[in-house]
Amino acid sequence: MYSIEIYIHYLDEEMLKDEELNLSTHLGEPLIIKSNIKTVTDNKELNLFKEKIIVIHTPFHTKGSVCYYLPEKKVLFTGDTLFRQSIGRDDLPNNERHKRAESLNKIKKLPKNVTIYPGHGPNTTLESELLNNHFLIY
């Protein structure tokens, strides 16, 4: 409907083009996206909306899961990697559950005052998650 760019890690690009991999067929609305795809990698710096955005590759929910970090704003968009007091699933196709600790450790190294905006649920802060999210307390 809109001609927008879609940013996705190159390891997940195939999911946009395969309705079985992206599970959309199981929801009754098969979805395939073929155009305006921009692939990203770990530590890639994007400049969008006049903001510096750093890609943090956090595989486990999917092979290409990423978080988008805006250092000047102290904001982290975590998608399905990290939620308030929880994390994303790692039992779906294309997961890398064995990389969960490594991925979460990347987030733990960010400044404690970072505001986290997950793909689902309320926002939180890294400081709060380090105190209350049992997946980060280990």
N, C-alpha and C positions, 0 to 999 in steps of 0.2 A: 504494500500500500504506500509506504514511504521509501524514498531513496536515501537510506541512511547507511552508514558504515557500521559493520558488526565486528567487534574486536574479540578474538578468541585465541587461546593458545593453539599452536599448530597441531598438538596431539589430540585435540578435541574437534578439529575442523570437520573430520569425517562424520561426526554426530549431527552436524547441521544438514548433511546431505543424505542421511539414512534414517528413515522413519522407524526402523527397528532399533537402531542404536540409541536414538533420542527418546525412545519409548512412546512417541506420540501415537502410534497405531494402537497401543494398549489403552489409550485414553479416548479412542474413537474419532480422533481428528488428526490424521496423518499430516505431518509438517515437514517440508523440505525447503531449505534456504540455500540458494546457489549464488546470489549476487552480493556485491559490496562487502565481501569478507576480507578482513585484515587480520593476519595472524601475528601473534606476539610470542615472545620468549621471556624467560626469567630475566629480571633487571632491565628490561627494555624501558626506555623513557619515552613517554608519549607527551605531546603538548596539545591538549584539547581544551576548548572553552577557556583559553588563556590560563590554563593550569598545568603545572608539571605533575605528571602522573607516572608512578613507578609500578611496573608489573612485578608481582611476587608470585612465582610459580609454587603452588601448594597442592601437589597431587595427593590424592587419596580418595576423595569423593568421586573424581574422575581423573584420568591420567593428566589431563590438561587443566585441572582446576587452577584458578588464579585469584589473587586479591589485587585490588587497585589502591595504591597508597598515594595520598596527596600530602607530601611532607609540609608544605607551607600552611596548609589548613589543619594539619594534624588529624586527618580523616583516613579511615581504612574501610573500603567496601569489600566485604568478605564473601559475598555470594553464599554458596552452600558449604564453605570451609568451616566457618565459626559462627555460632549463634550465641545469644545471651544464655549463659550457663549450659551450653550444649555445643555439638558439632554436627556437621552434615553426615548423611548416611554413607557407608562404604560397602554396601552389599548389592549395588546395582552394576550392570555391565560397564566395562571400561574403568573400573575402580583400581586403585593401587593402595589398598588398606595397609600394606606393609610400610608405606611412606608417611603414615599419619603423624607419628612423633616428630619426624624430620620437618614436616610441613608446619606443624604447630610451633615448633621451636623458632622458625623464622619470624612468626608473628610475635612471639614472646620477647624478641630482641628489639622491638620497636619501642619508642618512648611510651611510658606508662599513661600519659595524658592523651593518647590517641582515642578519638571517638570512633567506635565501630558501628558500621551500618551493614547488618547481615541481609541476605537475600530473603529471609523470612523472620518475622517477629520484631520486637522492639530493639532500638539501638542500645548500646552499652559503651563502656570504656575498657581499655586494656587493663587498667588498674583493677577495676571491678572483676573482670574475668580471671585475672591472676589470683584473686582472693576467693572467688566463688565457683569457678568452672572446674569441676573435678578432672576434665580432660587436660587442663593446663597446670594442674597441681600434681606434679609427679616428679 
